[in-house]
């Protein structure tokens, strides 16, 4: 075998390089070789459009061991809640099986790691505002650029989900985070006792370590716009968008990690991105009034607004579900003495954000619609939805006492559905 540099080499020239072929089972044949073109991320498109949720990009050039670093990117979206970036020190189980052999010894788990969890870095949107989650080994710190519970009428200058292009810069220095959005800056320092630590854990950590970790130790894989199903279920409960399956829809690009521009066009060729992410920045065409010409796209639902590829539909008052209200919902009938029990997990799972959509039709004034409790019989955690005196009431217990939410009147006319 030789390295073919020119495609117009003659047979005599090749014979002079490899010598004479004397064996009858060896034959010499010329074939054209395509010239390999070196990819250059700076000369290719750096913007990617996520046309629908469910896919993601994964780069191997994310943060690994970081005490000081910087990530910058450009974003355009209309989605209020979605995952932008995610990186962890934990490897997926499938990759662990491929790397680690079965005959290797099993190392015991450090008690501090069991209590503190794995190192973690993520960026997501909550109600249109940037929220960062960082765990350097001392517990998860949450950095929010603004108050997310403010309503549509009082949006601040930190609101991102408005369909316009925004430049985001995130700088990490010894546990301190600086966030820049279109030039405006916020300097956020971590708390000595992170929010997501129980009191007994805090005392144990203070006695065992006596100081706060400031170095991120990640595996180098940076997930963009979404997560694999395996990582989604093992993500920390504080990452709301991962548990709620709220993936990014919109344009994202010009992604720099410590000054290096990532080749997002290359990442779109992976099978987990095909059909979900496309190269280039798509134009958002007429977001106002676009539903008047696309009403049939959501029928029998209602078109709320236009997105980059598919309109945003509301299927609330229909018997259909799915992105475009085309998936027929399964309807069950109960006689008042029946019920269904579904076991979601054999072990208890922590959760901070959940989404429940339930459609019903009944004439009863008192009934149980839904109830979920902890898999551990001794844990008081509970969440239930009931009808009391013709009103919807939500009961919940997070480990201390059972509380109820606001009682909402619903229409109990047989032709209508309540949500």
N, C-alpha and C positions, 0 to 999 in steps of 0.2 A: 504494500500500500504506500502511496506517495501523496503529498499535499499538492493538489492541482491548483495552480495559481492562475494560469491563463487557459481559456477555453479553446484556443487555436493551436494547441500543441500537436505536432505530427507524431505518427506512430514511431518513426525512427528516433525522435527525441526521447520519447518515453522508454523505448527499449534501451537507450543509452543510460537512462537513469536507474532502471530496475534490473538491467542485465538481460541475457537471453533466456527465454522460457523453453525448457527442454522436456518437462514432464507433460504427458499427453492429457492429464486430468486438469491442467491449468491452461486457461485461455485468456488472452488479452483482448479487451474490448473497450473502445472509447465511448464515453457517454457525456452529454452536456451537464454541467454543474451550475446551478443557479448561484449568483453572487449573493453573499450574505450582507445585508444592510444593517449597520449598527444603529440601534434605537437610541434616540436622543430625546429625553423628556422635554427639553427646552424648545425643540423644534416641532413638537406635536401638540395636539389640543390638551389643555390642562383642566378643562371643565367637563363635568359629567352630569347628565340629567337622570335622576331617579324617577322613572315614569310611573311606578306603582310600588306599593309596599310588598315586602316578602323577600327581596334580594339584598345583597350587601357586597361591599368590596373589602378585600383583606390584603394589606400590605405588610411585608416582612421588614420594613424599614421604620417601624415605630420606636418608641422609647424602650430602653432596656434598663440599665442602671443609671438613674438620673438624680442628681442633686440640684442641677440648674439646667433648664431647657426652655425651648420656645416652639410653639406650634401656631401657625397662621393659616387662614383659609378664607375663601370667599363663599358667600351663601346667598341664595334666593329661594324663598319658600313662602307658602301660605298656610302651612300646617302648624297648628298651635303646639301640639305635643308630639315629639319625635326624638329618636336617638341620632346623634351626629357622629360621635367618636366613642370608641370603647377599647380598653386595653387592660389586661390583667396579668398577674403572675401565674395564674392557674392555666394548665394545659387541658384541652378537651380530652375526654377519655379515649376516643378513637386514636388520637395522636400519641397518648401515653402507651397504648397497647402496641403501637408500631415501633416505638423507640425503646421502651423498657422490656427486657426479656423476662419470662416467667421465673427463671431460675435465680434472678437477682434477689438479694436479701431485702426484706421489708424494713424500712427505717421508721422508727416511732415518730409520732406527730408531736411537735413541740406544743406544750400546753398554751403558751402565749399565742401561737399561730391559730390554735383552735378557738381561742376567745376573740382574737382580733380579726380573724379572717385573712384573706390574701391581699397583697398589694393591688391597688386598683386605681384606674383613672378613666373617667368618662365625662362626656359633654352631651347635654340634651337640652331640648326646649320644653318648658312647661308653661302653658298658656302664652306662648310666644316669647318668653324670656329665657336667657341663657342660665343654665344651672350646671355647676361643675361638682363632681364627686371625686375625692382623692383620699386614698388610704395608704399611708406609708408604713403601716405596721402598728400604729397607735390608735386605730379606730378610724371610721369614715368621717371626714369633714365635708360639709356641704357649703358650697359657695354659690349664692344666687345674686345675679346682677341687680335685681329689683324684686319688689313684692309681686308675686304672681297672681294674688287674689285681689285684683283691682277693678275688674270688669272692662268691657270694651270702650266705655266712655272716658276712661282716665288712663290711657296708655302713655307711658313715659318714653323718653328718647332711647331707652334700652330695648324697646320692643322690636323684634326681628321679623316676625311672621307677617309681613305686609306686602310681599311680592317684589320688593325692591332689593337691589344688590347691597350687601353689607360686608365689610371687611372686619374679620375677627382675629385678634392676636391674644394668645394665652402664654404667659411667661411664668415659669415656676422657678423659685430660688429658695432653697433650703426650707421648703414647706410653705412659703408665702407665695400667693398667687396674685398676679397683675393681669387684668383683663382690659383689653382695648377694643372698643366697638366704634368704627368710623371716627377715630381720633379721640373720643372721650375715654377716660381711664378710671378704673377702680382698683384700689389696692386692698386685698383681703388677706388677713392673717388667720391661720388656723387656731382653734380653741385649744387650751391646755387639756381640757377634758372634752373630747368630741361628743357630739350629740348622740351618736349611736353607740353608746356604751352603758351597760347597766352599772349601778352603784358598786356592787360587789366586784365587778370586773375592774372598775377604776381603781379600787383600793388594792387589788392584787397586782395590777400593772404598776402602780406607784411603788409598791414594795419590791417587785421583781426587777423593774427596769430603772425607775427613778428619773427617766428623761423621755423626751418625745423624739421619735424617729423623724427624720427629714428627708430620707433618700427613698425614691421609688425604685423598686426592683420588679420589672415587668419582663415578659417573655419576648417582647419585640414585635408581636403581631398587633397591628392596628386595624380594627374593624371600623368601617365607614358606612354610615347610613342604615345599619341593621346588624343582626346577629344570626348565627346558626341556631337551630332549635336546641342543640345540646348546650350551648353556652347561655341561651336565653333562660333555660330552666335553672341553671346553676349560678346565674348572675346575682349579686347582692340585692336584697329586697328594696334597697334605697334607690335603685335604678328603675324608676317608674316605667319608662318607655320600654324597657326590656320585658318586664312582666306583663304589660298591657299590649305587647306586640304592636307598638306604635313606631313603625319604621319611617325613615325620611322620604319625602316626596318633594322634588324641586331640583335646583341646580346647586352643585357644590364643586369647588375646584380651587386651583392655585394653592394647593395644600403643601406647605413647607413644614418639615420637621427638622429643627435645629439648622435651618438654612438650606436644606436639601429639598428640592422639588420632587414630589412623588409622581411617578408615571401612572396616573389613574387610567389612561387609555389601555395600558397593558393589563391592569387589574379587571377591566370589563370583559376580558376574554375568558375568564373563569366560568365554569358551569353554573356556579351559584349566583352569578350576576347577569347571565344572559336572559333577556326578556324583561329585566327589571331596570337595568342601567344602560344608557346609551351615551356614546361619545358626543361631546359638544354641548353648548348651552342653548337649550330650546327657548323660544320666545313665548312668553305668556300672552296669548292673544285675547284682547278685550275681556278682562275679568269682569267688568260691569256690563250686565245685560246679555251676556253670552248664553245664559240659560234659556232665553226666549227662543233661540234657534235649536237648542239641544234638549228640549223638554222630553222628547221621546226616548232619549238615551237613558233616562231614569224612570220611565213609566213602568209600573204604576206609582212609583215614588215621586219625589219632588226634587228638582235640581236646585241646589243652593248657590253654587258658584262654579266657575270654570277653574280647572287646574291646568297643569302643563300638558297632559295627554287626555285624561279622563275627567269628566265633571264630578264634583262632590255631590253625592245624592243623599237624600233623607228618606229612609224606608220606614219611618216610625208608624204611620197610620196604614200600613199595608200588611199582608201576610207573606211578604217577600223579604229577603235579606241579600247580603252580598254587596259588592262595590257599586253595582248599577241596578240594584233591586230586581235582579233576574232570578235569584235562587229561591225556590219555593221553601217556605219554612215548614217544619214538621209540627203538626198540631195534635196534641193528646187530649183525650176526654176523660175526666174523673167523675165518679159518682158520689163523692163525699166520704168514701171509706177506703180510697185507694191512694197510693203514693209510689214514688220511685226513689230508690236509694242508689247513689253513684259514689263509688270509692275512688277519689282522685289520687290518693297517695297513701302508702302504708305507713309512712313516717310523717311527722309534723313538718310543715314548711312555713317559714316566716314570710310575711307579705306586708307591704306598706301601701300598695296601690292595687285596687281591683276594679274591674268593670263588669257590671251585670246588666244585661238587657233581657227583660221578661215581658212578654205580651200575654194577656189573659182576657177572658170574657166570662163573667159570672154575675149572678143576681144575689149572691150571699153577702151578708153584712159582716160576717166574721169567718175568717179562713186563714190557713197557713199556706203561703205561696212557696217559700224557699227558706231553707235553714242549713247552715253549715257550722260545724264545730270542730274542735281540735281532735286529731287522731289519738292524742293522749287522753285517757279517760279522766285523769286528775286535773287537767288544764281547764280553766273556766272560759277560754276564748270561744266566742260565739258570734255569729252573724245571721240574722233572719229577717225576712220580709213577710209581714202579715197584714191582713185586713181586719180592722177593728172599728165597728160601728160605721162601716162604709168608707173608711179612710185607710190609706196606705201608711203603715208605720214600719220603720226600720229599727231593729234592736241590734246592738253590738256590745261586745265585751272584749277589751284588749288585754285582759289579765287582772283587772282590779274589780270593777263593778259593771253591771249591765246598764246600759243607757239606751235611750230611744231618741230618734230624730224627729223632725217636724212631721206632723200628721197631714197628709195631702188627700184632699177629696178627689175621687175619680168618678167618671161617668159609668154607672152600672146599667146602662141601657144595653140590651142584648146585641144590637148592631154595632156597637162601638167597642174599641179596645182601649185598655189602660196601659200605661207604661210606668 
